[in-house]
Amino acid sequence: MKKPKTYVGIDNDLFGGMTAIGKIIRDAWVFGLLPETETCEGWNFAGIDALIDKVNAEWDKYGCLVSHLPDDLAQRHRTIHTEAVRIAKEAGWDGAFETDDEG
């Protein structure tokens, strides 16, 4: 199976985007790096890598902790990620694959 050369977009990703790239995109929405309408569909992976760097730089400002976000960003994070979890659960996601290697 050939690897895709571009990202499928958060709306077309597994479990409604509950993947590492999907989480980066949602965090980019939280920090205002991308509009919430940007799904990154068709982006090449160099573009995704550049977005990861920008998102990580934003998280570094807050010690990589949601609890350190200012109130407005914390609320955006809560809203965006709560909706993502709802969509993912409707698509059959239960989070188990994220913890399968723990134990």
C-alpha positions in Angstrom: 0.0 0.0 0.0 1.4 3.4 -1.0 1.7 6.1 1.6 -0.3 9.2 0.6 1.7 12.2 -0.4 -0.7 14.6 1.2 -2.8 14.7 4.3 -6.4 13.5 4.0 -7.8 16.3 6.1 -9.0 16.2 9.7 -12.6 15.5 8.6 -11.5 12.5 6.6 -8.9 11.2 9.1 -9.5 8.2 11.4 -12.2 8.6 14.0 -13.0 12.2 13.0 -9.4 13.3 13.3 -8.5 11.7 16.6 -4.9 11.2 15.5 -1.6 12.9 16.2 -2.1 15.2 13.2 -5.7 15.9 14.0 -4.7 16.9 17.5 -2.1 19.3 16.1 -4.7 20.9 13.8 -7.2 21.3 16.7 -4.4 22.9 18.8 -3.6 25.2 15.8 -7.3 26.3 15.9 -7.0 26.9 19.7 -4.0 29.1 19.3 -5.4 30.9 16.3 -2.7 29.6 13.9 -5.4 28.3 11.6 -9.1 29.2 11.2 -11.4 26.4 12.4 -12.5 26.0 8.8 -9.0 24.8 7.8 -8.9 21.0 7.7 -5.5 20.8 6.1 -6.8 18.5 3.4 -4.3 18.2 0.6 -1.4 19.6 2.6 1.9 18.0 2.0 3.7 16.6 5.1 6.3 19.4 5.0 3.4 21.8 5.7 2.1 19.6 8.5 5.6 19.5 10.0 5.9 23.3 9.9 2.5 23.5 11.6 3.7 21.1 14.3 6.7 23.4 15.0 4.4 26.4 15.3 1.9 24.6 17.6 4.8 23.3 19.8 6.2 26.8 20.1 2.8 28.0 21.4 2.6 25.2 23.9 6.1 25.9 25.1 4.8 29.4 26.2 2.5 27.6 28.7 4.7 24.8 29.8 2.8 22.4 27.6 0.0 22.3 30.1 -3.7 23.1 29.5 -3.9 24.3 33.1 -1.4 27.1 32.3 -3.4 28.5 29.4 -5.0 31.9 29.9 -8.8 31.6 30.4 -9.7 32.5 26.8 -7.4 29.8 25.4 -8.4 27.3 28.0 -12.1 27.8 27.1 -11.3 27.5 23.3 -9.3 24.3 24.0 -12.1 22.8 26.1 -14.7 23.7 23.4 -12.7 22.4 20.5 -11.5 19.2 22.1 -14.8 18.3 23.7 -16.5 18.5 20.3 -13.7 16.4 18.8 -14.1 13.7 21.4 -17.9 13.7 20.8 -17.4 13.2 17.1 -14.7 10.6 17.6 -16.9 8.6 19.9 -19.7 8.7 17.4 -17.2 7.3 14.8 -16.4 4.4 17.2 -13.3 5.8 18.9 -12.8 4.8 22.5 -9.3 6.0 23.2 -8.0 2.5 24.0 -5.5 2.4 21.1 -3.7 5.4 22.8 -3.1 3.4 25.9 -2.7 -0.1 24.5 1.1 0.0 25.0 0.8 1.0 28.6 0.7 -1.8 31.0 
